[in-house]
Amino acid sequence: MAERKIDPRLQALYDADVPVYSISRLDCMNRCLYEAKLTYIDKDRGDENIYALLGTRIHDTLERLMNNEATEADLLPAMEDELADADMFGYEFPKDSKGGDSIREGWIANMTHFCKTYRKPRGAYRTEQFFLYKTPKNRYLQGYIDLTYIRQDGTMIVFDYKTSTAYKGEAVKEHGRQLVLYALGLEQQGYKVKAISWIFLKYVEIRFSGKKKPNSKERSDISKVVERRKIARELERYVRDDLTELGYDDFDMQLIIDKMLEQNELPPQVRDRYKILPYVCQYELSDETRQECIDYIDSTIDKWETLTEYPPKKFTQPTKYGKERPDTFYCTQLCSHGKRCPYIKEYLDTSLGGDEDDLF
C-alpha cells in the first residue's frame, strides 16, 4: 500500500505537540496496558500476526478497484500473494480446538469465493477518506475510512471492510465504536451520515422465497447470512424443494445436489431464484451510541494520562457459574508482543506445568 501523505490539519497538531489518538490505540489501552506501553510509549511495534498481515493487499486492491486502478480479476492474485508472504515469513493461522488446520482452510475457502465472485458496486464512492475528530474535552482522534458512499440526497453511508469473523455479543459494541467515531468525524466536517456498516468479506446474505419448515406448504421471504464456503450446504434443503417443484425425480435430483455441494455453486436450474449479496451489517447510529463513543474516548484517555504502572491484561475471565477460565487466545495468537511477553510466558508455564505432585 502506498504511503499516505500526512494531512495538513494533522501535521499542525503534531507540530504543536498535541496528542492525537486513534480508536485502535484506545482499544489497545483498554485491552492490555502492558501492550499499550510497549507500543505507544516504548515505540516497539512488536511482530505482526497472521491476521494483521492478511487482508492488507485485499484492502489495497479494493481501494484501487473503487478508484478504477484495478479490476475484480486482481483480487485473487492479491490474496494468493498475501498467503505466500505469510508462508514465507512463518506466520501461521491458529489451530482449531482439535489441533487441525480448519481455520486456515476455512479462511482460504471463504476469501477465494469472495475474490472470484465480488463485483464492484455502482455509485459515487470515496476511498480512504481522512477524518480528524475533536471531542468536547478537546481530545483529537484521527483515522481513514475504507469506503464512503454519497447518496443522491447528499447524505453519506460509511463502510468498513472486514476479513474477520462477523462480530457477536459484546464485540458488536466494541467494534461498533470505530464506525461511530467515523460518523462523528465526518459530521464535524459538515457531512450528514445516514448509516454506518461493516462489509464482512467472508460472508454473503442470501435472499429467496422458501419454506421455513421442511413439511410446510407455504413459502415466505427468507434472508440468510452464511459463510461463503457454506452456501451450498446451507441452501441444500431449499434447492431440493425447488427441484421437486420443477418435477425432478430423486435420482436426477441427487446428481444435481451432489454437484452443487462439490462445487459450492447453485445449479443453473434454480439459480435465478436466489439473490446472493455481499454481507453488509449495519450498526446503530444514534444519540446514545454517539455519546457512548465519546464517553469511551474520554474515560480511556483520562485513565491513560494518570497511569504510573502498566500491568498486563488478566489471563482468565469469569464464567456464568462464577469460576474462572483461561482467556489467553489474544495473547498467544494476536498480540504483537505475545512471543516476548514475560507475563503470558509465566502464566502459561505455571498453568500448564502445575505442581510436580500433580503431573501423573
N, C-alpha and C positions, 0 to 999 in steps of 0.2 A: 504494500500500500504506500502511495506517495506520501511524503512527509507534509503535514499540514502547516500552513503559514499561520503564525500567531495573529489573532485578531487584534487590531489597534486598541480596542477597549480593554482587552485582557492584558496586553503589553503595558498599558498605562498603570494598571493595578500592580503588576509585577515591579515596574519602575518605582512605584511608591511604597513598596514592601507591604502591600495589603494582602493578607492571606486569602487565597482563592481555593475553594474546596470543590469536590465532585461527589456525586452520590455514591460512587464506588468506594471513595475514601471514607465517607461516613459509615457505610456498611461495614467496612473493614474494622473501623474503630469499635463498632458495636459487637462485631463477631469475635475479635481477639485483640486485646490491647498490645500484646507482645508482638503479634504480626504487624500491627499498625506502627509500632515504634521502629521495628526493623525497616519497614518500607518507607515511612514518611519522615522519620527523624534521622535514622542512620543512613537513609538513601540506598538501602540494599533491596533491590527488586527481587532477589532470590531466583528461583528456577521456574520456568513455565511448566504448566501441567498439560496433559493431553487436550483438555477442553479449552484452555487458553489458546493453544496452537490451532486446533481445528475450528473452522468457521471463518478464520481471518480472510483467506483468499476467496471464499464463497461470498462473504460480505463485500469484499472489494469488487468482485465480478458483478454482483448485483448492483452495486453503485454504478459501475461502468455501463452495465446494461441499461439502467434507467437514464443514463446520460448519452445513450446511443454510441457508446465507445466499445461495446461488446455485444454479443448475441447470446441467445439461450444455449447455443452449442458450446460456449466457453465454460459453462458451469461444471460439467462433469470432469473435464481436464483439471479445473481448479481444485475440485475435491480430491482427485487422484494425486495431484501434486502435494496436497496437504498430508494425505496418508503416507506418501513416500517420505516426506520430511519427518513425520512422526516416527516412522520405522528407522530412518537413517540415524536420528538423534536419540533413539532409545526410549521414546515416550510410549507408554502402554495404557490401554484402557483398564479401568478397574475390572477385576474378576467378578463374576456373578456369585450368588450365595453358594453355589455348588463348585466354585472354582473354575468354571468354564469360560469361554470367550463369547458368550451370547451378547454381552453388552456391546462389544466391538462389532459383531456380526449384525446386530440389530441396527446400530447407528449407520453402518455402511449401507444396509439394505434400504433403510428409510431415506437417507440422503441421496442414494443413487436414483431412487424413484423420483425424488424432488428434482434433481438435476436433469433427468430425462424428460420430465413432463411439465415443468414450470413454464409459464408463458408470461411475458411482460404485460403488466396491466396498462390499460388505456388511461389517459388523462394527464393533467398538468401536475407533475411531481417535482419535488426538490429533494436532493440527497445531501447528507452530512451537513445539515443546517446548524450553524453555531448559535448557542444562546448563552446569555450571561444574566443570572438572576440575583437580585439584591433583596434579602429578606427584610422584614420590618425592623430587625435588630442590626441592620447594616452588615450582614454576612453575605459573602459572594459565593455563588456556585456557577460552574460553567460545564459545558458539555457539547456534544454533537449528536444530532438526531438522525437516525438511519434514513427515514423517509417521511416526508410530509406531503399531503395532498390538498390542493386548493379547490374547494367546491365552487360551483357556479355562483352561489350566493356570497362568495368571498370568505366563508368560514374555512377552517382548516381541520384536517384529520391527521393525527400523529401515529406513525407506525414504527415498531422496533422489531427487527429481525431476531429470531431466537433459534439456534440449532439445538437447544437443550430440550429436556423433557418438559411437558406442559406443567405449569405450577398448580399445586393443590394446597388446601388448608391455609395455614398462616403464611406460607410462601407467596401466596397471591398478593397479600397486602405488602409484604416485604419488598417484592419486586415491583409492585404497582406504584410505589413511591417514585421510582425513576420516571415512569410515564407522567405522573402528576407534576413532577419537577419540570419536565419538558414543557408541559402546558403552562405552568407558572412563568417560566422564562419567556415563552412566546407571547403570552398575554401581556407581560410587562413591556414587550416590544411593540404592542399595539394590535396583535393578531387576536381574532376570536376563535378559540379552539372548540370545535364541535364534539370531538371524540378522541380517545386515546386507546391504542390497541397494540397487542403483540401479533406478529405473524410467526407462528410456530412451524418451522420448515419441515419438521419430521412428521407432521400430521396433515390430514385433509378433513374437510367437512363434506359429507355426502348427503345430498337431499334427493328424496324419491318418495313415491307413493307405494306403500306396502302394508302387509298385515302385521300389526303389532304382536299378535299372538298366533302361533302356528296353526291352530284349528279355526281361527276366525274367518268369517266371510267378508268382513268389512275392511276396506283399505282406508288409510289415512296418511296424511303428510308426515314424513319421518325425517329427522336430521340426526346424523350420527357423526361423531368425531372419532377417528381411528388413526392409528399409526399407518403410515403409507405401506409398510410391508405386510400389513394385515388386512388390506382392502378386500381381497377375495374371500378370505376366511370369515370376515365379519358379515359379508353380504351373501354367503352361500345359501342360507335359508330363503332369503328373499328372491334370489335368482332361480332357485328351484320352483318357487311359487309362480314366477313369471314364465318359466319354461313349460310348466304344467298347463298354465293358462293358454299358451301358444300351441298346445297339442303334442308336445314331445313325449315319447314313451320312456320308460325307465332306463332302458339300455342306452339310447341316444343321449338322454339327459345326463347320465353318469359320465359319458365320454366328454361332454361339454364341460361338466363341473370339474372333472379331473384336469383338463387342460387349463381351466380358469385358475385352479388352485396352484398348479405347477408354475404358471406364468405370472400369477398375481395380476391378472388383467381380465376385465369383464368381457364376456363373449359378445360378439357383434350382434347376436340375435336380440339382446336386451340392453345394449349399451346406451341407447338414446333414452332409456327410462331413468337413468341415474345422472345427476349433476355432481361432479367431483370438483371441489373448490379448495384453494389454499385455506388453511385454518387460521382465521383472523379472530382473535379473542379480545373482546373489548373489556377495558377496566373502567370502573366508575369514576367519573369526573364530576365532583360536586363541591359545595362549600365545605362539607365535612372532610372529604379526602384532601382538599387543598390545605385546610387548617391542620390536619393530622400530619401532613408532609412538612409544613412549616415548623410545627412543634418538634417533630423528629429532628430536623436540621438544627434548630437552636439548642435543644436539650443535649444533642450529641456534641456539638461544638463547646457548649458550656462545660460539659464534663471533661472534654479533652484539654481545654485550656487550664484546668485546675489540677491536672494529674501530676504526680511526682513518681508514681510507680506504674509499671505496665505489665500486670500479670497475664498469663495465658488464659484462654477460654477453658471452661470446665470440660472435662473429658467424659462426663456422664450426664444423663438427663433423667428426670423422674418419669416413671410410668404412671398410668392411671391408678395403679394399685399402691402407689406410694414408694415403690422400690426404685433403685437407680439402675439404669442400663448403660452400657458403653455408647459413647457418641463420638467416634473418632474418624468417621469417614472423611470429613472435610480435612482434618489434619493430615491424614495419611495419603489422601488422593488428590486434593485440590489446593491445599496451601502451598504457596511458592517457597515457603521456608520449612516445610514439613520434614524434609530429609535431614535438615541440620538442627531442628528444634530440640533442645535438651529436655524440655518439659514433656513432650509427647514420647520421646525415647524412654524417659524414666518411667512414665506411666505404663507404657506397653511392656517394658522389661519387668515391672512389678506385677502387673495384672496377668500377664501371660506366664511369667515364671512362677509366681506364687511361693509359698513356703515349701522348703525342701521336704518336709514331712508329708506333704500332700501330693508329691509328684507321681506316686503309684497308687 
